[in-house]
Amino acid sequence: MDESLLVYEEKMGKAISHLKTDLAATRAGRANPAVLDRLTVNYYGTPSRISQIASVSVADARVLIIQPWDKAALKDIEKAIQASDIGINPTNDGQMLRIVFPQLTEERRRDLVKDIKKMGEDAKVAIRSVRREAMDAFKAQRKTSDITEDDQKMLEAELQKLTDSQIKDVDEVIRGKEDEIMGK
């Protein structure tokens, strides 16, 4: 692969890794510590991630246990979870928090699949945007005679193959998450 394409491949890869991060934080009816990754707790005046101030573990398929290292942070963690968009209230026993993920209804599963497909489309748009940026760069190089017309066509063909491959990867990631949510 041409060196000038590596930059664009990296940018496209970032779109896919961003998608995977977003999907990991999507609640799929299973206990997954990644749903807490975006939450911050005001810990002694400093916004901190829950994973930085507590141990987060999966007790069973639908239960997360959060055990703060400093018991004084328990109430703050509980408030942060309640204020979040997770939609689950934790149970506080004075030592730790338990988050029980309810079984998803069929309607909720379908809504989640719609959200996931939208995330996939957003990733595809980002990948296509990188392709457009690369095409513009190749045209500019052609205008300044940095590359020949044949080189430009060859780069554009390789770029299209790369784009198609990345789009296919997005589809596979989305299909996998969809299967997970629908219980296939």
N, C-alpha and C positions, 0 to 999 in steps of 0.2 A: 504494500500500500504506500502511496505517495506520502511524504512527510507533511505536506500541506493539508492532507486529509485527516491526519492524526489529531489535530487540534479540534476539528469538527466532530470526530468520532468521540473524543473525550466530552465535548459539550453535550452530545446526544446521550452519552452514557450517564451524565449527571441528571438528565431529565428522567431516565429510567430509575436511577437510585432514589431520586426524590419521590417518584411514584411508589416505589417499594416501601419507603419510610412512611408515607401517608397511608398505605394499605395496612402496614403493621399496626398502626394506631387505630384502625377501624375495628370496632367491637363486633366480633362475629359469633357471640354466644359462648365463647370459650374464654377462660382466664388467660390473659396475655399481658404481661407487664408493660408491653409497648404502649398500651392505651394511656399510661400515665406519663409517658415521655414528654408530652407538651405542657404538662402542668407544672407550675412553679408555686412554691410555698414561701411566704414571707417568714424567713427564719432569722430571728434577731436583726431585722431590718434589711436583710439581704435576700433578694429573690433566688431561691434555690430549687433545683429539681428534686423530686421526691427520692429518686435513686441516689442522690448525694447525701441525704440526711437520714435515710432509712434502708432497711433490708426489705426487698420486695421479692416474694416467692409465690410459687403456684402450689397451693395445697392439694387441689384436685382439678378436674377438668373445668370446673366453673367457679373456683374460689381463689382469690388472690389474698395473700397475707402481707400486710405492711407493718413492719416492726421498726419504729424509729430508734436510733441510737440514743437520742436524748428524749426522754418521756415527755418533756415540756413541749415538744413539737407535735405531739399527738393531736391536739385540738386544731392546730394550724393546718396540718395535713388533712384532717377531716373536713375542715371548712373549704379548703382548696378543691377537694374532690366534689363536695356538694355544690360548689359554685361553678364547676366545669360543665361541659356539654356531654359528659359520659352518660348521664342519666341514671346513675346508680347511687344509692345512699350507702355509705359504709357503716358497719357495725363496730362500735367502739367498746372494748371490754376493759379499758384502763391501761392495758399493756400493749395492745396492738389493734390494728384495724383489719376487719374482714370485709372484702368486697365480693358479694355473691352475684354472679352474672346469671340473669334469668334466661330460660330457654327463649329463643327467638320465635315469634309468631311467623306464619307464612307471609303475612303482609309486610312485616318488618324486614324479613329476608329479601323480599322483592324490592323494597325501598333501598336497602343496602346495596343490592346488585345495581340498581340504577345509579346510585352515588358512585360506586366503583367504576362503572362504565364511563361516567362523566370524568372521573379522575384519569382514566385511560385516554379519553379523547383529549384532555388537557395536555397529557404527556406527548401525544401524537402531534398536537399543534406546536408544542415546544420543539420537537424534533424537526418538523417541517420548517419552522422558523430558522433553525440552524442551517438547514439545507438551503433556504433562500439566501441567508447571509453568505454561505459558501459560494453559491452561484454568482452572487453580486461581486464577491472578491475575485473569482476567476475571470469574470468579464472585465473587471478593472485591470487585472494583470494582463489580459489580452490587449486592452486598449493602450497600455503603456509598453507593449511589446515585450513584457517579461516572459510570456509564454506564447507558444505558437497556437494557431487555431486547432491543430490536431491534438496538442497537449490539453487544450481547454476541453475539447470534446471527450477525450479520454478521462480527464478528471471529473467531468460532469457525469459520465457513465459510472465511474467508480463510486461517486457520491450517491448516485441513485441506488446502486446496489447496497451501499451502507445504510441509506435511509430505509429501504425496504426491509433490511435485516433488523434494524432497530424497531421498526413498526411491528414486525412479527414478534419480537421479544416482548413488546408492550402487550400485544394480544395474548401471548402465553401467560404472562404474569396476571393479567386480568382474568383469564379463564381459570387459572389455578385458584385465585381468591374467590371467584364466583362459585366454583365447585366446593370450596371450603364452607362458604356461607350457606349454600343450598344443601349441604350434607351429602354430597355425592362421593 
